[in-house]
């Protein structure tokens, strides 16, 4: 895989010399430098969404572990009364 024009421009803007850029290109062609996987905007958005959901879920679990169980505060139903003759 060869370097793209955008990648070459980035290397030049970082101040690399032509010799250094050539070494980077050779290393990449030899497989020493793996290509950086690019994510689409949709994939990145989905990643953030699921990270947020995981954190919220973990927070709920932590909160339930630290809170004390509440006593049942519902009123008791009336007891059945036996009719008197």
Phi, psi and omega in degrees: 000131182263163178288145177276165178298320180298320180293320178296318178298321179296317179296320178295319181292336177281352176094015178287145178280168179300322179296317179294319178296321178297319178296320178298316180296318179295318180295322179292318178296327179282351180090005181287331181246107180292147177291141179282121179291135179259141178252145175285165178299324180294317179296319179295318178298316179296321179299313179297320181299312182289329174296318180296317179295321179296317179297318180296320179295316178297320179297320178296319179295317179297319181294321181287331178287326184270339182278147178277146179294137181274146177287153180291117184257006178287142179291147178286147178291154180296143180284146180292135179261139178273133180292143181262131179282000000 
